[in-house]
Amino acid sequence: MAARIPATFGGTLGLLSLFDVSQMLMLNRATGCVDIKSDGMNGALWFDEGRLVNALDDARGEGENAAYRVFSWRTGTFEFRSEPSNGSVVIEGSTDAIMLESARRMDESALAAGEEGHETERLRERQSAVEALREEFGRVAREMGTTGEVPPTAFSATRLYRLARPSDRLLFEVGRSPRVREGESWSETGEPPISAIDYESLRAGLFAVSTPIDADAGPLAPRKIELANGVTLNFEFLIDAGREMLWVRPIECPPPDLEKLGDPAAYERSLSLDCGLVLACARDADAAEGLLHAWVAAQDRKFPTVTLVAEALAVYRHERARGVVVSAAARRLAAWTPTLDPEVVVLGRGVAWESLHPLPLDRVRRWAGAAVGTDPADAACHWMASAYAANPSSHAWFGARPVVLLAAPDGREPLRAWALTDAQRTLLTDGDARGLAAALESTAVPAASVRRAA
């Protein structure tokens, strides 16, 4: 039998709200008290088998009105203590109803102060997420022939619904608190370290409700699950020095809008290429991948055609393509290319040039790729060096055709684009990153120089 939620756990309000904490306790049918400290105030929430049965606020009031006040505290700390129930029930209403009324009052106060209120909407989304998780883990428990208890790490699994952007990550590892990346920073969730039993329980549950991304791959190959809110998540089991880690990230996301990333002239320049190479350059792989797919979507809107995206994992999904945008594993390119006859081939993240053999360069009019480096010139030269190492004919082929470099917005500058001159292409194919960087700084080539053929 799986262990229940730990006897004590706590954290800081902010990343977690009291709504989140309460839903964790509901999901785990926990019994005990949550002590809250916020800006010199003290409060408490009592739960019996996951149901809110009483609340105490700083004014020593209790019951529903005390719960409404305590739930409105956005900052501070909390600590849950598991303790036996005394059988007393002061709050008769359902826990969901109490939380919804609290959220409504918080929104009402925000509107009165001239601010926007979204607590009710967010809470309804979280309630749907918790109910979906309850159903999923319950089904897994029935299929596994267990007692039907929700795995103790289900309260960590509610964080799956916080993942939205392609760069977001959630990491589970035995002996560590779950870690999350939202935006550009990593942090611990504040939850207790995951025991080996809890990890196996979570792993088994997620494995049972997910499907393999590639049906031909092995048992530890990437898997995916579609949550109740429509977001699809990828699960990968990685082994490092004998330790297994479970990585979670959103996939099949809508691509960014290239037109909204910055300079309109750069946007037009990026779409002006009729034949040759487009490189999406950024300092990290996530940003380069996002920019590359933004270009694919923009190119499809303006010049719909057949685009074949070679990628290890479909992080972006082009559902509204005017033409045809197909995502394929690199090992399928040679077989699919004769059938699709693509005009554009995109080398996505995790795809090496070697995997494209024997696809000839001159069979495709436009190539595109994601390049990572300290600056656009450095990223582009690294990409070209890997292409040349895998296919020496790429040096002459790309050196004789137009090349456009895109630089991802980095917080200091918007989207930038360069249509390389003959001299700049030579610097690129020769791998002279320093010379190319200087040339890019000193010149701006108009889009007309690589205008699409009429």
C-alpha positions in Angstrom: 0.0 0.0 0.0 1.4 3.4 -0.9 2.1 5.9 1.9 -0.1 8.9 2.2 1.0 12.6 2.2 3.9 13.3 4.6 3.0 14.0 8.3 4.3 17.5 7.9 5.2 19.7 5.0 5.3 23.5 4.4 6.4 26.2 2.1 6.2 29.8 1.0 3.0 31.3 -0.3 3.5 32.9 -3.8 4.5 30.1 -6.1 1.8 28.1 -4.2 -1.5 29.6 -3.1 -3.7 28.4 -0.2 -6.0 27.1 -2.9 -3.2 24.9 -4.3 -2.4 23.6 -0.8 -6.0 22.8 -0.1 -6.4 21.0 -3.3 -3.4 18.9 -2.5 -4.9 17.9 0.8 -8.3 17.2 -0.9 -6.6 15.0 -3.5 -4.8 13.0 -0.8 -7.8 12.9 1.6 -5.5 14.3 4.3 -6.5 14.9 7.9 -4.8 17.7 9.9 -4.2 21.4 10.3 -2.6 24.0 8.0 -1.0 26.9 10.1 -0.5 30.1 8.1 1.6 33.2 8.9 1.1 36.3 6.7 2.3 39.8 7.4 2.1 39.4 11.2 -1.2 37.6 11.0 -1.9 34.0 12.0 -4.6 31.6 10.7 -5.4 28.0 10.4 -7.4 25.6 8.2 -8.5 22.2 9.5 -9.1 19.2 7.2 -10.8 15.9 7.8 -10.3 13.3 5.1 -9.6 16.1 2.6 -12.6 18.2 3.5 -12.3 21.7 5.0 -14.1 21.5 8.4 -13.0 24.7 10.2 -10.9 27.8 9.8 -9.5 30.3 12.3 -8.4 33.8 11.4 -6.2 36.4 13.1 -9.2 38.0 14.9 -10.0 34.6 16.5 -13.1 34.2 14.3 -13.8 30.8 13.0 -16.0 29.1 10.4 -16.7 30.2 6.8 -16.0 33.9 7.3 -12.6 33.1 8.8 -11.9 30.8 5.8 -12.7 33.6 3.3 -10.3 35.9 5.0 -7.4 33.3 5.3 -7.7 32.2 1.7 -7.2 35.8 0.6 -3.7 35.9 2.1 -1.3 35.8 -0.9 2.1 36.0 0.9 3.6 34.3 3.9 4.4 30.8 5.0 2.3 27.6 5.7 2.9 24.4 7.5 0.6 21.3 7.4 0.6 18.9 10.4 -1.1 15.6 10.2 -3.2 15.1 13.3 -6.3 13.0 14.3 -9.8 14.4 13.6 -11.8 15.4 16.7 -15.0 15.0 14.7 -16.0 18.6 15.0 -17.5 20.2 11.8 -18.0 24.0 11.9 -18.0 24.5 8.1 -20.9 22.7 6.5 -20.4 23.9 2.9 -18.3 21.9 0.5 -14.6 22.8 0.2 -14.9 23.7 -3.4 -17.8 26.0 -2.7 -15.9 27.8 0.1 -12.8 28.3 -2.1 -15.0 29.6 -5.0 -16.7 32.1 -2.8 -13.3 33.2 -1.4 -12.0 33.7 -5.0 -15.1 35.7 -5.9 -14.6 38.0 -3.0 -10.9 38.4 -3.9 -11.9 39.4 -7.5 -14.5 41.8 -6.1 -12.0 43.5 -3.9 -9.5 43.7 -6.8 -12.1 45.3 -9.1 -13.0 47.8 -6.3 -9.3 48.8 -6.2 -9.2 49.3 -10.0 -7.4 46.1 -10.7 -8.2 43.0 -12.7 -9.4 40.0 -10.8 -8.8 36.5 -12.1 -8.8 34.3 -9.0 -12.2 32.7 -9.8 -11.1 31.8 -13.3 -7.8 30.4 -12.1 -9.4 28.4 -9.3 -11.9 26.8 -11.7 -9.0 25.7 -13.9 -7.2 24.2 -11.0 -10.3 22.4 -9.8 -10.7 20.9 -13.2 -7.1 19.9 -13.2 -7.4 18.2 -9.8 -10.5 16.3 -10.8 -8.8 15.1 -13.9 -5.9 13.9 -11.9 -8.2 12.2 -9.4 -9.9 10.3 -12.2 -6.6 9.4 -14.0 -4.9 8.1 -10.9 -8.0 6.4 -9.7 -8.2 4.5 -13.0 -4.6 3.6 -12.8 -5.1 2.3 -9.3 -8.0 0.1 -10.5 -6.0 -1.2 -13.4 -3.1 -2.0 -11.1 -5.4 -3.8 -8.6 -4.4 -1.5 -5.7 -6.5 -0.2 -2.9 -7.6 2.8 -5.0 -5.6 5.3 -3.0 -4.3 8.3 -4.9 -0.5 8.1 -5.0 1.1 10.4 -2.5 3.0 12.3 -5.1 -0.3 13.3 -6.8 -0.1 16.6 -5.0 3.2 17.2 -6.9 1.5 16.0 -10.1 -1.0 19.0 -9.8 2.0 21.0 -10.9 1.7 19.4 -14.3 -1.1 21.8 -15.0 1.2 24.8 -14.3 3.4 23.8 -17.3 2.4 25.9 -20.3 5.4 27.3 -22.2 7.8 25.1 -24.2 10.7 26.2 -22.0 8.9 25.1 -18.8 10.2 22.0 -17.1 9.4 19.8 -14.1 12.0 17.4 -12.7 11.3 14.4 -10.4 14.2 12.6 -8.7 14.4 10.3 -5.7 15.7 12.0 -2.6 15.1 15.6 -3.9 12.1 17.9 -3.8 10.5 18.3 -7.2 12.2 21.1 -9.2 10.5 23.4 -11.7 11.6 25.8 -14.3 9.2 28.6 -15.2 10.7 31.2 -17.5 14.4 31.1 -17.2 15.0 30.1 -13.6 14.9 26.8 -11.7 13.5 26.5 -8.2 12.5 23.8 -5.8 8.8 23.5 -5.2 9.1 23.4 -1.4 7.5 20.0 -1.2 9.2 17.1 0.7 11.9 15.1 -1.0 10.5 12.2 -3.0 11.0 8.8 -1.5 11.7 5.8 -3.7 8.2 4.4 -3.1 6.6 7.7 -4.0 8.7 8.0 -7.1 7.7 4.5 -8.3 4.1 5.3 -7.5 4.1 8.5 -9.6 6.1 6.8 -12.4 3.7 3.9 -12.6 0.7 6.2 -12.6 2.0 8.5 -15.4 3.3 5.6 -17.4 -0.1 3.9 -17.3 -2.0 7.0 -18.5 0.5 8.1 -21.2 1.3 6.8 -24.6 4.7 6.3 -26.4 5.6 9.1 -28.8 7.3 6.5 -31.0 5.6 3.1 -30.9 8.8 1.4 -32.2 10.9 2.7 -29.4 11.9 1.0 -26.1 10.2 1.0 -22.7 12.0 4.1 -21.5 11.4 6.1 -24.7 9.6 9.5 -24.4 5.9 9.3 -23.7 3.1 11.9 -23.8 -0.2 12.6 -22.1 -2.9 15.2 -22.9 -4.2 16.9 -19.9 -7.8 18.1 -19.3 -6.8 21.6 -20.2 -5.7 20.6 -23.7 -1.9 20.8 -23.0 0.2 17.9 -24.1 3.2 16.9 -21.9 6.2 14.9 -22.8 7.8 12.5 -20.2 11.3 11.4 -20.5 13.1 8.9 -18.2 16.8 9.8 -18.1 19.5 7.7 -16.4 22.6 9.4 -15.0 25.2 7.5 -13.0 22.6 4.8 -12.2 20.0 7.3 -11.1 16.7 7.8 -13.0 15.2 11.2 -13.4 11.7 12.0 -14.8 11.7 15.1 -16.9 8.4 16.7 -18.0 7.8 19.5 -20.5 5.0 20.8 -22.7 5.0 19.7 -26.4 2.8 20.2 -29.5 2.5 23.9 -28.5 1.4 26.6 -31.0 4.4 28.3 -32.5 5.3 31.9 -31.6 4.1 34.7 -33.9 7.2 35.9 -35.8 5.6 39.2 -36.7 5.2 40.1 -33.0 8.8 39.5 -32.1 10.2 42.8 -33.3 11.3 44.9 -36.3 8.8 44.6 -39.2 11.7 45.0 -41.7 13.4 42.0 -40.1 10.2 40.1 -40.4 9.9 40.8 -44.1 13.6 40.1 -44.7 13.2 36.7 -43.0 10.5 35.7 -45.5 12.3 37.0 -48.6 14.3 33.9 -49.4 13.4 31.9 -52.5 16.2 29.4 -52.4 19.0 28.7 -49.9 19.3 28.6 -46.1 17.6 30.3 -43.1 19.3 29.9 -39.7 17.4 30.8 -36.5 20.1 31.8 -34.0 19.9 32.1 -30.2 21.9 31.7 -27.1 20.0 28.6 -25.9 18.3 25.7 -27.7 14.8 26.6 -26.5 14.9 30.1 -27.9 16.5 28.9 -31.2 13.8 26.2 -31.6 11.0 28.7 -30.9 12.3 31.2 -33.4 12.8 28.4 -36.0 9.1 27.3 -35.7 8.0 31.0 -35.7 9.7 31.3 -39.1 8.1 28.0 -40.3 4.6 29.3 -39.4 5.2 32.7 -40.9 6.6 31.2 -44.1 3.7 28.9 -44.4 1.2 31.8 -44.0 2.8 33.9 -46.7 4.0 31.2 -49.1 2.1 27.9 -48.3 4.0 24.9 -49.6 5.1 21.5 -48.3 7.5 21.8 -45.3 9.1 18.7 -43.7 10.4 19.3 -40.2 13.0 16.7 -39.0 13.0 16.7 -35.2 13.4 14.3 -32.4 10.4 15.7 -30.5 7.5 17.8 -31.8 7.6 20.6 -29.3 5.5 22.8 -31.7 2.5 21.8 -33.7 1.4 23.7 -36.9 -2.3 23.0 -36.7 -3.4 26.0 -38.8 -0.9 25.6 -41.7 -2.2 26.8 -45.1 0.2 24.4 -46.8 1.4 21.1 -45.4 3.8 21.1 -42.4 4.8 17.5 -41.5 6.9 16.6 -38.4 9.1 13.5 -38.9 11.7 11.6 -37.0 15.1 11.9 -38.8 15.2 8.2 -39.5 12.1 8.5 -41.6 13.3 11.4 -43.8 14.8 9.3 -46.6 11.6 7.3 -46.9 9.2 10.2 -46.7 10.9 12.7 -48.9 10.1 11.1 -52.3 6.4 10.9 -51.3 6.1 14.4 -49.9 8.6 16.1 -52.3 9.0 19.1 -49.8 10.1 22.5 -51.0 11.4 23.3 -47.4 13.3 21.0 -45.1 13.8 22.1 -41.5 16.4 20.6 -39.3 14.9 20.7 -35.8 16.5 20.3 -32.4 18.2 17.0 -31.8 18.7 16.2 -35.5 22.2 15.7 -36.7 23.2 16.2 -40.3 24.4 12.6 -40.4 20.8 11.5 -40.1 19.9 13.2 -43.4 22.0 10.9 -45.5 21.4 10.1 -48.3 19.0 13.1 -48.9 20.7 15.3 -51.5 21.0 19.0 -50.8 19.9 20.1 -54.3 16.6 18.2 -54.0 15.3 20.9 -51.6 14.9 24.6 -52.5 15.0 25.9 -48.9 16.7 24.6 -45.8 16.3 26.0 -42.3 17.9 25.1 -39.0 18.2 26.2 -35.3 21.7 27.4 -34.4 22.9 27.9 -30.8 25.8 30.1 -29.9 27.0 33.2 -28.0 25.9 35.5 -30.8 24.3 35.0 -34.3 27.7 34.7 -36.1 29.0 32.2 -33.6 25.8 30.1 -33.7 25.7 30.2 -37.5 29.4 29.2 -37.9 28.9 26.3 -35.5 25.9 25.0 -37.4 27.7 25.3 -40.7 30.8 23.4 -39.4 28.5 20.5 -38.3 26.9 20.5 -41.8 30.3 20.4 -43.5 31.6 17.7 -41.2 28.6 15.4 -42.1 28.3 16.5 -45.8 31.4 18.2 -47.4 29.3 19.2 -50.4 27.3 21.6 -48.1 30.2 24.1 -48.2 29.9 24.7 -51.9 26.1 24.4 -52.0 25.3 26.9 -49.2 28.2 29.1 -50.2 26.6 29.7 -53.6 23.1 30.4 -52.4 21.3 33.1 -50.4 21.5 32.8 -46.6 19.4 34.7 -44.1 20.3 34.8 -40.4 17.6 35.4 -37.7 18.6 36.5 -34.2 16.1 35.7 -31.4 15.0 38.6 -29.2 17.1 38.5 -26.0 15.4 41.1 -23.8 17.8 43.8 -25.1 17.0 43.7 -28.8 14.0 42.6 -30.9 14.1 40.2 -33.7 17.0 40.9 -36.1 17.6 39.5 -39.6 20.5 39.7 -42.1 20.5 38.7 -45.7 24.2 37.8 -46.2 26.3 39.3 -48.9 28.6 37.1 -51.0 31.5 38.1 -48.7 29.6 37.3 -45.6 28.6 33.9 -46.9 32.3 33.2 -47.5 33.0 34.1 -43.9 30.2 31.8 -42.8 31.3 28.8 -44.8 34.9 29.4 -43.8 33.8 29.3 -40.1 35.2 32.9 -39.4 32.8 33.8 -36.6 34.7 36.9 -35.5 34.9 38.3 -39.0 31.2 37.5 -39.7 30.2 39.2 -36.4 32.1 42.3 -37.4 30.5 42.3 -40.8 27.0 41.9 -39.4 27.6 44.8 -37.1 28.7 47.1 -39.9 26.0 46.4 -42.5 22.3 45.9 -42.9 21.3 44.4 -46.2 17.7 45.2 -47.4 15.3 42.4 -48.1 15.3 43.3 -51.8 18.7 41.8 -52.1 17.3 38.3 -51.8 13.8 39.0 -53.1 11.7 35.9 -53.9 11.5 35.1 -57.6 8.3 36.3 -59.1 
